[in-house]
């Protein structure tokens, strides 16, 4: 055995979980991603999706994707920097700029690629990236690739953020980067205070709206719109793989910034463009989110029903106030066991264990869609309560 294989063969945690019958990943779904999916030939309620709008199986979006494929083909066979820019891509960029309320937009192939390519590129060696300790992995990877000085502040702690800002040289660029809604814990960043501190210390702000578009704001425009600070936030990032029911991502900002990024951001220049189908799907999703506000209203009805239900039953759910509800277990093994038992009860949820979170913060991530019915939410509450009681997590 070569040294590489010999070294990696010592990683046996997945095999051990499989042998114990509690391995919770790569569960194959053989149906559309609706509130109800089919796994191993049986129907299961899906409470692990990030499509908060519930649009991923909408026939209008599917038809838009099909028509774009008929016209443009299945792919672009190149990056947007070279042969991979379609007039459809430019149309989507303009539409998002209008929707978000920014001067210009760049489309990336994935949301991860946006954060990787933007955060790693914008600031120089003498500059600063200031980030929340619970930022998404894509932000962290972008920060790691940057040559800038990296300063971490305590999660959503504005005193900690100000302390880090005070360490920065006043004449250097300071970029504050944070999730708008944190993807595992479901809590909302204190964006108004971040903006206030940024003004006080002459810093720039980038907000990752991946889990807040479609959820917050007028027409689902996100937390920046919700708090009325869109003009004060320098860069707004979003993904198409969640509420937009597609694949890809974008950065919305000023033309000076996009001009630089278009010619320096490696994950943009050296990655093939998103497919015509994905582009058309995202375009259609924007129209539907604006035209059907009742979809967002239903999402919040489901969210409030679930939040109240979990709290009244004694679950520990942290500071969430969003459709992302963490059900804390604080034990890796039990988290896997409970995930397995819930699937057997017909409930699909996602386990979150270390290193995604600290070992003492392991949890079940329960997430809602606008297309869930109240009856489905109540059914899930009952089943989850039963399993958590069986494992002694709640009384």
N, C-alpha and C positions, 0 to 999 in steps of 0.2 A: 504494500500500500504506500502511495506517495505521501509525503509529509502533509500536504494540504488535506487530503482525504482522511489521514490518520488524526489530524487535529480536529476536523469537523465531525468525525464519527463519535467523538466524545459528547456531542450535544444530543442527548437522548430524551429530553423532557417531553417532546411530542409523542414519542413512542411509548413512554411510560403512561401518559394520559390516555392514549388509545387502548393500551392493555387494561387500564382500569375502567374503560368504558365511559370516560368523561371528556374526551377530546371534543371541543366545541366549534371548530373552525371548518371552513370549506364545505358547509352543508349545502348540497346541490339542490337548487330550486328548479322545478320543471314546468313553471308556469310564468305568467306575467307577474310583475311586482305590484300587486294590488294589496289591499288590506288583508286579503286571504290568498295564500300561496299553496302550492303543492310540493311537499317534500316526501320522498320515498312513497309516493302514491297516495298520500293522505293530506287532507286539507289542514292548514295551520294558519292561525292569525298572525299577521306580520306586524310586530312592534319593534322592528330593528331597522327600518328604512329611514333614510335621510330625505326622502321626497316629501317634505312637509306639506306641499300643495296637493299631493296626491295625483299629479298630472302624468306620472310616468307611463300610464297605460291609456291615456286619453286618445280617443280615435282621431281627433283633429291634429294632434301632434304627430301621431304615427303617419297620417296621410301627408303632412308637410314634409316629413323625413323621406317618405317614399318618392314624392314628386321631385325633391332635390336630388335624390339618387338617380332618378331617371334622366334628369337634365345634366348633372355634373359628373355622374359616376360615383364610385364607392370611396374614393380618396383623392388626395391632391399630389401624392408622390413627391413631396418636397416641402421645404419650410416656407413660411410666409415671406422670408427675406429674399427668396429666389423665385421659384415657379409656383409656390403654394398659396398665393393670394387670389381669391375669387371675388367677383363683385358682390357675391352673397356675404362674404366675410366683412367687406367694407360696410355693407348695409347693416349687419348685426352690430358692428362697432358704433356706427352712428346712432342706431336705435338705443343701445345701452347708454351711450353718453346722454341722450335726451332723457332716458328713463331714470338714471341715477342723478343727473344734474351736474355733470362734469364736462369740461371742454373737449376731452378726447379719451379714447378707449383703445386698448390693445387686447387682442384675443390670444390666449395661449392654449396649448393642447390639453392641459390639465390644470386644475386648481393648484395642485402641488407645484407644478412648473411655474405658476405665477409667483408664488411666494419665494420659491428657490431662486428664480431669475431676477426678481425685483429687489429683494432684501440683500442679495449678495452683490448687487451691481451699483446701487445708488450712491453709497457713501465710500469715502476714501480712507487711507491709512490713518490720517489724523482726526477722522470723524468718529461719531459714536452711534451705535445701535443700542437702544434701550428697550428691553422686552419683558413682558410678563412671564413669570416662571411657569405658567401653565399654558403658554402659547402652543399652537398646533405644531406638530413635528416638522411640517414644511417650512414654517417660519424659523424654527431652530436650525434646520439644515441650511437655509439661506444665510442665517447669521454665522454659521460655522465656516461657510465658504468666503465670507467677506473678510477683507483685510482690516476692517474697522475695529475700534475698541468696543467691546461688548459689555454692557452693564445690565444685570438682571434685577428686576424689582419684585417684591413679594406680591403674590396673587391679588390683583385688584386693590392693592394697598397704595393709596395716593400719597401718603406720607413717605413711603418707601420710594415711590417714583420721584418725588421731589428731591429726596436725598440724593438719588443718582444723578438727577439733572444738575444739582449743585456741584457735583464733582467734575462736570464737563467744562472745558475751556469755552468761554463765551463766544469766541470768534470761529468756532468749528461747527460743522453741521451735526445736528442731533436729530436722529430719527426714532420716534417712539412707535413701536409696532405691537399691536395687540389684536386678539380675537375680539369681535363684537359680541358674539355669544360663544361661550367656551363649549367645545364639542362634546366633552365627557361629563362635565359637571352641570351644564345647562344654565349657568349664571351669566348675567349681562355685565359687560365692562362698564365702568363709570366714565363713559365717553365725554359728558359735559365737563367733568373735572380734569380729564386728560387734556381736553382742548384748552381749558383755562391755564393749566400749567405750561402747556406748549407755548401759548402766547407770552406768558410771563418770562420764560427762559429762551424764547426765540427758537423753538424746536419745531420740527415737522411731525406730522402724525399720519400713520397708515393703519387703517382698520380693516381687518379680515371679516367680511360680511358673509362668509360661506354658509353659516348656520342661522343667519338672521334675515337674509333676503327671502321673501315669501312669507315671512313670519311677522316682522315688525314693519312699521311705516306705512304711509299711504300707498296703496297698490303693491304692498310687499317690498318697498324699496330699502328696507333695512333699518338698523339702529341709528345710523347717522341721520336719516330722514326723521325717524321717530323722535330723536332728541333735538331736531332742528339745527344741526351743526354741519350739514353737508358741505357748505361753503368753507367752513373752518378746518375741515379734514382734508389733508393734501392728497392722499391716495386712498381710494376705496377699492378693495379686492373682492371678487366674487367668483363662485364656481357655477358651472352649468349642470353639475352632476347631482344636485340636490333639488331645490325647488324648481329649477328650470327643466328637470326631467331629461337631461341630455348628458353631454360629456365635454369638458373643456373648462376654461376659466378666463377671467379678464382683470385688467387693472384700469380704473377710471381716474383720471388725473388731469394735469395741465399739459399743454402741448410741448412745453419746454422739457418736461420729464419724459413724455412718450418719445420725443425725438431722440433723446439720449438712450432710452431703453431699446428702441428699435435697432440701434446700431451697436449695442454693447451687451444686451441680456442674452446669455448663452442658451438658456433653456427656451428662448424664443427663436433665436437665429438657427440653432442646430437641432430643432425638432420639427417633424412634419406637422403641417396645419391640421386643425380639426376637420373631420369629414364634412361633406356637404349635408349629410343627414343630420349630424349633430348641430350644425349651424342653423339649419331650417327649424329644427325642433326647438332650439332656444329662442329663436325669433317668435315662433308661435306661442311659446309659453309666456313671454312678456305680455302679448296681447290678451291672453286669457286671464292672467293675474290682475291686469288693470280692469278688464271688462266684467270680471266676476268677483267682486269684493266679498260676496257671501262665502266664497271658498275660504278666505282668510278668517272670516267670522266663525265658520264651523270648526276650523282648526283650534281657535281659542276656546270655543265651547268644550271641545274634547279635552283640551289641555287643562282647563279649570276643573273639569269633572275628575280627571285623573289626579291632579294635584291634591284636591280636597279628599279624594278617596284614599290615596296613599297616606296622607297625614292623619286622617281620622282612624286608620287602621294601625297606626304606630310605626310606620316605616320611617327610616332615616333617609331623607332625600336632600339634605344640604340646603344650599341657597338658591336652588333653581326656581325660575319663574317663567319657564319656557316649555315648548313641547319636548325638550330633552330632560328626562327625569332619571337621575341616578338613584338606584336602590342599593345602598351601601351594605356590604356583607363583611368586608375586612378580613377575608381569608381566601387565598387563591384556590385551594382545593374545593372548598364549599361553593365558591362562585361557579366552578366548572360543574359540580354536582347539581346545583340548582338550575343552571342553564339546561342541562340534560333533562332534568325532571320536568321543567316547564315545557320543553319541546314534546315530551311524552303526553303532557296535558293539553297540547295543541296551541302553545304560545311560543312564538319565535322572538327571542330577545338576544342582545349581544353581551357577552362577558367582557369586562375590562379589568385586566390584571396587570401586575408589574411585568415589564418596565413601563407600560403605558401610564400607569399611576404608581404611586408608592405602595409597597406591599400591604400597608395598613389601611389603604384607601380603595381596595378592590370593590367592584360594584357590578351590578347589572344595569345596562343602559337601556331604558325603556323610552321609545320615541313614537310620536303621534303624527298622523296624517289628517288632512282635511276630509279625506274620504272614509275614515273610520266612522262607524255609527256609534251612538251612545251605548247601544246594547253590546257591541263588541268591546267597548272600553270597560263596561261593568263586568262582563264575562271575564276579561283579562284580570281585573282587580280581584275577583273571587278566586281564580286559579292561582294567581301569584301569592295571595294571602295564604292559601292552603299550603303551598309548597314552602314558603318562608316559615310558617308555623311548624311544619314537619321537621325543618332543620334547626328550629330553635332560634331563629333570627329575630322574630317578633313574638309577642305573647299571644 
